[in-house]
Amino acid sequence: MTSLGPSLKESTKNISSEFSWTKSNLPKKLFINNEYVDSKHPKKLELHNPKDGSLVANDVSLAGEQDVDAAVAAAEAAFPAWRKTLPNVRRDCMLKLADLIEQNGKALAELTRETLGAPFGSFGSFEINMAAEGFRYFAGWTDKFAGETYPQEDGFLKIVRNEPLGVTCGIIPWNGPLANVGMKAGPALSTGNCFILKPSEKTPFAALALGTLIREAGFPPGVFQVISGDGTTGALLASHMRVRKVSFTGSTSTGRRIQEMAARSNLKRVTLELGGKSPAVVFDDCNLDNAVAWCANAITANTGQVCFAASRVYVQEGIYKEFVAKYKQAMKDKAAAVGDPDAATTTIGPLVDKMQFDRVSGFIERGRSQGNLLVGGEKVGGKGYYVQPTVFENVAHDAEISQEEIFGPVAVLNSFRTEEEIVALANDSEYGLMAGVFTQDVNRAMRLAAELDSGMVGVNCVSMAFLQAPFGGNKQSGIGRENAINALRMFTEPKTVFINLTY
């Protein structure tokens, strides 16, 4: 769930004449220096469709050391001119790219759906819109990210400039293969950096297809490149001595390794947006139907494969039984909408692949001994990687399913008595990405917003993001912030220039 402007337009006017990618003509090459090229690495990526396990492709380029070096060299060559490019020119390239993404949105969403299984109506259109709006938002910053000056009474005029870092990269997750692009490439390009995008090996096609649109939008060669690959490719970027910044979204364990590689190489700047185990706290005085709707939507969006999903639900004793009945029914209704992601009526698709299906299924099976299975818990259908939205109640706070990020449509539900109790429970986690508070007492809402250890807190809502406000978490949920002016600061270095006025 997010607030990023109007939904994807249905119009197909002005469709890019260059764009010809479809599920029968998949983009499989690397996009380096404004050209599609074969990878030099002999290994290829193999991908399957999660709705039935069928093979989609086994010949997708995997960028190795030579390929990464080529992309970095092209970016280095392009950087001096790009950083000096007039802000309005950078802006216009980004705005045109946003328009092209939107105009080709359905085709891009279809490319993602082939290996992610995300229905267009419930996630595909949202993701395309998020990518386009991200580029539009940061395009508006090209001539507005001001520096600073400080008083000269001491005889020195101090000027602070915000300068681009150089070659930067973004490593994006499989659960949002386009949604994350505008959030990472947008601030990098806006501030004059060159940018290399590395999509997940599980969902590379939409990102690779952007090459056509990048070129058509007018970006010079080397400024914005896309290289597919697996974890070894990401490691090459994170440890590269001439990459100056890596922005990563994904698991906490991988984020920790990226930070280590960045430190051991050239101390490149790092932004990490990592895992979560987000609490939703529901008080007796809440609007019950509103709380139920938000909690159900927040654990089933994108089949629960969302970092800020509300996976821990705490309900005050006075309304617990009533909440349980409504929440259980809401999850049953969600289960009825699980199905073929290509069908127009489907809102919940499969998990991304067999590995993720086995992981989530394992949590569900072990969860049967950790709490009471309230609803769900079963596989859906005879093929593909579908699971029912699942809720366990009365789960011990130290149980595995209460502490570990499952990354599927699985929630734990418990009751609480006092405000002090729930603050302690909610904060007793290594994660701190998102939290929600449901109450009609504004004083209580503001108290908890201050006391919860979370980078974001929703009041009478949960699991949202805004381009205009910082996005990120505390503790092991990450380092740094994306979106808003905060993202621009993560892709620039302040330089202090001081002028002697007394000589």
C-alpha positions in Angstrom: 0.0 0.0 0.0 1.2 3.4 -0.9 0.2 6.9 -1.8 1.9 7.9 -5.0 -0.7 9.6 -7.2 -3.4 8.4 -9.6 -3.6 4.8 -10.9 -2.0 3.7 -14.1 -3.8 5.2 -17.1 -5.5 2.8 -19.5 -4.6 4.9 -22.6 -2.2 3.3 -25.0 -1.5 6.6 -27.0 2.0 7.4 -27.9 3.3 4.0 -27.0 7.1 3.8 -27.5 7.8 2.8 -31.1 11.0 1.0 -29.9 9.4 -1.1 -27.2 8.7 -4.6 -28.5 9.3 -6.7 -25.4 6.6 -9.3 -24.6 6.5 -12.7 -22.8 7.3 -14.3 -26.2 10.2 -11.9 -26.8 11.8 -11.5 -23.4 14.8 -9.1 -22.8 17.7 -11.3 -21.9 20.8 -9.2 -22.6 22.6 -6.6 -20.4 22.0 -2.9 -21.2 25.5 -1.3 -21.1 26.4 2.0 -22.6 23.0 2.4 -24.3 23.3 -1.0 -26.1 22.0 -4.5 -25.4 25.0 -6.8 -25.2 25.5 -10.5 -24.3 27.2 -11.2 -21.0 30.7 -12.4 -21.1 30.0 -14.8 -18.1 29.2 -18.3 -19.4 26.6 -19.0 -16.7 23.0 -18.0 -17.4 19.9 -17.4 -15.3 17.0 -19.9 -15.3 13.5 -18.7 -14.4 10.2 -20.3 -13.9 6.6 -19.1 -13.8 5.3 -19.4 -10.2 1.7 -20.0 -11.2 2.6 -23.5 -12.6 6.3 -24.0 -12.2 6.9 -24.0 -16.0 10.2 -22.9 -17.5 10.2 -19.2 -18.7 13.8 -18.9 -19.8 17.2 -20.5 -19.1 19.4 -18.1 -21.1 19.1 -14.8 -19.3 22.4 -12.9 -19.1 24.3 -13.1 -15.8 26.8 -10.2 -15.4 30.2 -11.3 -14.3 33.4 -9.4 -13.5 34.1 -8.3 -17.1 30.5 -7.1 -17.5 30.4 -5.2 -14.3 33.8 -3.6 -15.2 32.4 -2.6 -18.6 29.3 -1.0 -17.0 31.4 0.9 -14.4 33.9 2.1 -17.1 31.0 3.4 -19.2 29.5 5.2 -16.2 32.9 6.7 -15.3 33.3 8.0 -18.9 29.7 9.5 -18.8 29.9 11.1 -15.4 31.9 14.3 -16.1 29.5 15.5 -18.7 26.3 14.3 -16.9 27.2 16.1 -13.7 27.5 19.3 -15.7 24.3 18.7 -17.7 21.8 21.5 -17.1 19.2 20.6 -14.5 16.3 21.1 -16.9 17.9 18.7 -19.4 18.3 16.0 -16.7 14.7 16.8 -15.6 13.3 16.4 -19.1 15.1 13.0 -19.6 13.6 11.7 -16.3 10.1 13.1 -17.1 10.2 11.4 -20.6 11.3 8.1 -19.1 8.4 8.4 -16.6 5.9 8.9 -19.5 7.4 6.0 -21.4 7.1 3.7 -18.4 3.5 4.6 -17.9 2.7 4.3 -21.6 4.2 0.8 -21.7 3.0 -0.1 -18.3 0.8 -3.1 -19.1 3.6 -4.7 -21.1 6.1 -4.1 -18.4 3.8 -5.5 -15.8 3.3 -8.6 -17.9 7.0 -9.1 -18.0 7.2 -9.0 -14.2 4.1 -11.2 -13.8 5.8 -14.0 -15.7 8.2 -14.7 -12.8 6.7 -12.9 -9.8 3.0 -13.9 -10.3 1.7 -10.4 -9.3 -1.9 -9.7 -10.6 -2.1 -6.5 -12.6 -5.1 -5.1 -10.8 -3.8 -5.5 -7.3 -0.1 -4.9 -7.7 1.1 -4.7 -11.3 -0.6 -1.3 -12.0 0.5 0.1 -8.7 4.1 -0.9 -9.3 4.2 0.7 -12.7 2.7 3.9 -11.3 5.2 3.9 -8.4 8.1 3.7 -10.8 6.8 6.5 -13.1 5.9 8.8 -10.2 9.3 8.2 -8.6 11.0 9.6 -11.7 8.6 12.5 -11.9 9.0 13.4 -8.2 12.8 13.4 -8.3 12.9 15.1 -11.7 11.3 18.1 -9.9 14.4 18.2 -7.6 17.1 18.7 -10.3 17.1 22.5 -9.8 15.8 22.7 -6.2 18.3 20.8 -4.1 19.9 23.9 -2.7 23.2 24.2 -0.8 23.8 26.5 2.2 25.7 29.6 3.2 26.8 30.6 6.7 27.4 34.1 8.2 30.7 35.9 7.3 31.2 37.9 10.5 34.3 35.9 11.2 35.8 37.1 7.9 35.0 33.9 6.0 32.0 33.3 3.8 31.1 29.6 4.0 29.3 27.9 1.0 28.1 24.3 1.1 27.6 22.5 -2.2 25.8 19.2 -2.7 28.0 17.3 -5.1 27.3 13.9 -6.8 29.3 10.9 -5.8 30.0 9.5 -9.3 29.2 5.9 -10.3 26.4 4.6 -8.1 24.3 1.5 -8.2 21.0 0.1 -6.9 20.4 -3.6 -6.1 16.7 -4.2 -6.0 14.5 -7.0 -4.7 12.4 -9.5 -6.6 9.2 -8.4 -4.8 9.2 -4.9 -6.3 11.3 -5.1 -9.5 10.0 -1.8 -10.9 8.6 -0.1 -7.8 12.1 0.3 -6.4 13.6 1.7 -9.6 12.3 5.3 -9.4 13.1 5.4 -5.7 16.8 4.5 -6.3 17.6 5.7 -9.9 15.5 8.9 -9.4 17.6 10.6 -6.7 20.8 9.3 -8.2 20.2 10.7 -11.7 18.6 13.9 -10.4 21.7 14.9 -8.5 24.1 14.2 -11.4 25.3 10.7 -10.6 25.5 7.8 -13.1 23.5 4.8 -12.1 23.8 1.0 -12.6 20.6 -1.0 -11.8 20.9 -4.6 -10.8 17.5 -6.4 -10.6 16.9 -9.6 -8.8 17.7 -12.9 -10.6 14.1 -13.9 -9.9 12.4 -11.0 -11.6 14.8 -9.3 -14.1 12.7 -8.8 -17.3 10.9 -5.5 -16.7 14.1 -3.9 -15.5 16.0 -5.2 -18.5 13.2 -3.9 -20.8 13.8 -0.4 -19.5 16.9 -0.1 -21.6 14.8 0.6 -24.7 13.0 3.4 -22.8 16.2 4.8 -21.2 17.6 5.3 -24.7 14.4 6.8 -26.1 14.2 9.2 -23.2 17.5 10.7 -24.2 19.9 9.6 -21.5 23.5 9.7 -22.8 25.4 6.4 -23.0 26.7 5.2 -19.7 24.4 7.3 -17.5 21.7 4.7 -16.7 22.5 1.0 -17.3 20.9 -2.3 -16.3 22.8 -5.5 -15.7 21.0 -8.7 -14.6 22.6 -11.3 -12.4 22.5 -13.1 -9.1 24.1 -12.5 -5.8 27.6 -12.8 -7.3 26.8 -9.8 -9.5 25.6 -7.8 -6.5 28.8 -8.7 -4.6 30.9 -7.4 -7.5 29.1 -4.1 -7.4 29.2 -3.8 -3.6 33.0 -4.5 -3.5 33.9 -2.6 -6.7 36.7 0.0 -6.0 35.2 2.5 -8.5 31.5 2.3 -7.4 30.9 5.1 -4.9 27.5 4.2 -3.6 25.3 1.2 -3.3 21.6 1.3 -2.4 20.2 -2.1 -1.5 16.7 -3.3 -0.7 16.3 -6.9 0.4 17.0 -9.2 3.3 18.8 -8.2 6.5 21.4 -11.0 6.1 22.3 -9.9 2.6 22.3 -6.2 3.6 24.9 -7.1 6.3 27.1 -8.7 3.7 26.8 -5.7 1.4 27.8 -3.4 4.1 30.8 -5.5 4.9 31.9 -5.6 1.2 31.4 -1.8 0.9 33.6 -1.3 4.0 36.3 -3.6 2.9 36.6 -2.2 -0.6 36.6 1.6 -0.9 34.2 2.6 2.0 31.5 3.4 -0.5 28.3 5.0 0.8 25.5 2.5 1.6 21.8 2.8 2.0 20.1 -0.4 3.2 16.3 -0.9 3.3 15.9 -4.3 4.9 13.5 -6.6 6.6 10.6 -6.0 9.0 8.3 -7.7 11.5 5.8 -4.8 11.7 3.3 -4.5 14.6 -0.2 -3.3 14.2 -1.6 -2.2 17.6 -5.4 -2.1 17.8 -7.0 -0.4 20.8 -10.6 -0.8 22.2 -11.7 2.6 21.0 -10.7 2.1 17.3 -13.0 2.0 14.3 -13.1 -1.8 14.2 -13.9 -2.2 10.5 -11.2 0.2 9.5 -8.6 -1.7 11.6 -9.6 -5.1 10.3 -9.5 -3.9 6.7 -6.0 -2.4 7.0 -4.6 -5.4 8.9 -6.0 -7.8 6.4 -4.8 -5.8 3.4 -1.3 -5.2 4.9 -0.5 -8.9 5.2 -1.9 -10.1 1.9 -0.7 -7.3 -0.5 1.7 -8.9 -3.0 1.0 -12.2 -1.3 2.6 -11.0 1.9 5.9 -10.5 0.1 6.3 -7.0 1.4 9.0 -5.7 3.8 6.6 -3.6 5.8 3.7 -6.0 6.0 1.8 -5.9 9.3 2.7 -9.4 10.4 2.2 -8.9 14.1 -1.3 -7.9 15.1 -2.0 -6.9 18.8 -5.6 -6.3 19.8 -6.7 -4.9 23.2 -8.7 -7.3 25.3 -12.1 -5.4 25.2 -12.6 -6.0 21.4 -10.4 -9.0 20.9 -13.2 -11.5 20.3 -15.0 -9.2 17.9 -11.8 -8.4 16.0 -11.0 -12.1 15.7 -14.3 -12.9 14.1 -14.0 -10.0 11.6 -10.3 -10.6 10.8 -10.9 -14.3 10.3 -13.7 -13.6 7.8 -11.6 -11.0 6.0 -8.8 -13.5 5.6 -11.3 -16.1 4.2 -12.5 -13.5 1.7 -8.9 -12.9 0.7 -8.3 -16.6 0.3 -11.2 -16.7 -2.2 -9.3 -14.2 -4.4 -6.2 -16.4 -4.6 -5.6 -17.7 -8.1 -4.2 -17.4 -11.6 -2.4 -14.0 -11.7 -3.3 -13.6 -15.4 -7.0 -13.6 -14.5 -8.7 -10.2 -14.2 -10.5 -11.2 -11.0 -7.4 -12.4 -9.1 -6.0 -10.1 -6.4 -3.6 -12.6 -4.7 -1.2 -14.6 -6.8 1.4 -17.3 -6.0 4.6 -16.9 -4.0 7.5 -16.1 -6.2 9.1 -19.5 -6.6 9.6 -22.9 -5.0 12.3 -21.8 -2.7 10.0 -19.1 -1.2 7.0 -21.5 -1.2 9.0 -24.1 0.8 10.2 -21.4 3.2 6.7 -20.0 3.9 5.2 -23.5 4.1 7.9 -24.5 6.6 7.0 -21.6 8.8 3.3 -22.5 8.6 4.0 -26.2 9.5 6.2 -25.2 12.5 3.7 -22.6 13.5 1.1 -25.2 14.2 2.9 -26.1 17.3 3.6 -22.5 18.3 0.1 -21.2 18.3 -3.6 -21.8 17.4 -4.2 -21.9 13.7 -7.1 -19.4 13.3 -7.5 -19.5 9.5 -5.6 -20.7 6.4 -2.5 -22.8 6.5 -3.0 -24.9 3.4 -1.6 -25.0 -0.1 -4.0 -23.8 -2.8 -4.4 -25.9 -6.0 -2.5 -28.8 -7.4 0.3 -26.9 -9.1 2.1 -23.6 -8.6 3.2 -21.9 -5.4 -0.1 -20.8 -3.9 -0.8 -20.7 -0.1 -3.9 -19.5 1.8 -3.6 -16.3 3.8 -2.8 -17.7 7.3 -3.2 -16.4 10.9 -2.0 -17.9 14.1 -3.3 -16.6 17.5 -2.1 -16.9 21.0 1.5 -17.2 19.9 4.3 -16.8 22.5 6.3 -13.6 22.0 9.6 -15.5 21.6 8.2 -18.1 19.2 9.8 -18.3 15.8 6.8 -17.1 13.9 6.6 -14.1 16.2 10.2 -13.1 15.7 11.3 -14.1 12.2 10.3 -12.3 9.0 8.3 -14.9 7.0 7.7 -12.8 3.9 4.4 -14.5 3.0 0.7 -14.0 3.9 1.2 -15.2 7.5 0.3 -13.1 10.6 0.3 -13.7 14.3 -2.5 -12.4 16.4 -2.4 -11.7 20.2 -4.2 -9.7 22.8 -2.9 -7.1 25.2 -4.2 -5.2 28.2 -2.3 -1.9 28.7 -0.5 0.7 26.7 2.7 0.1 28.6 2.5 -3.6 27.9 2.0 -3.2 24.2 4.9 -0.7 23.8 7.2 -3.2 25.4 6.0 -6.1 23.2 6.0 -4.1 19.9 9.5 -2.8 20.5 11.0 -6.2 21.6 12.2 -7.0 18.0 15.4 -6.6 16.1 13.3 -5.0 13.3 11.9 -1.4 13.3 10.5 -0.6 9.9 6.8 0.0 10.2 4.1 0.2 12.9 0.4 1.0 13.0 -1.7 2.4 15.8 -5.5 2.1 15.6 -7.3 4.4 18.1 -9.6 7.4 18.2 -7.6 9.0 21.1 -5.2 11.4 19.4 -3.2 11.9 22.5 -2.6 8.1 22.8 -1.8 7.9 19.1 0.9 10.6 19.4 2.3 9.0 22.5 2.8 5.7 20.8 4.0 7.3 17.6 6.9 8.7 19.7 7.5 5.5 21.8 7.5 2.8 19.1 10.9 1.9 17.7 10.0 2.3 14.1 11.1 4.3 11.1 7.4 4.9 10.1 4.2 4.8 12.2 0.7 5.0 10.7 -2.2 6.2 12.8 -5.5 4.3 11.8 -3.5 2.9 8.9 -0.4 0.9 8.3 2.0 -0.3 5.6 2.2 2.8 3.4 5.0 4.8 1.8 5.2 8.3 0.4 7.6 9.7 -2.1 7.4 13.0 -0.3 8.5 11.6 3.1 11.5 9.5 4.2 11.1 5.7 4.0 13.3 3.4 6.0 13.7 1.6 9.3 15.5 1.5 12.6 17.7 -1.3 14.1 18.2 -4.2 11.7 15.6 -2.8 9.3 18.1 -0.7 7.6 20.5 2.3 7.4 19.6 5.6 5.8 16.4 6.7 4.2 14.9 6.6 0.7 12.5 9.1 -0.8 12.0 12.9 -0.2 15.1 15.1 0.2 16.6 12.4 2.4 17.3 10.3 -0.7 19.1 13.2 -2.4 21.4 13.5 0.6 22.2 9.8 0.4 23.5 10.3 -3.2 25.5 13.5 -2.6 28.4 14.7 -0.5 28.4 18.1 1.0 31.5 20.2 0.1 32.4 23.3 2.2 33.9 26.2 0.2 35.2 29.1 2.4 36.3 32.5 1.1 38.7 34.7 3.0 37.1 38.2 2.9 39.8 40.0 5.0 43.0 39.6 3.0 
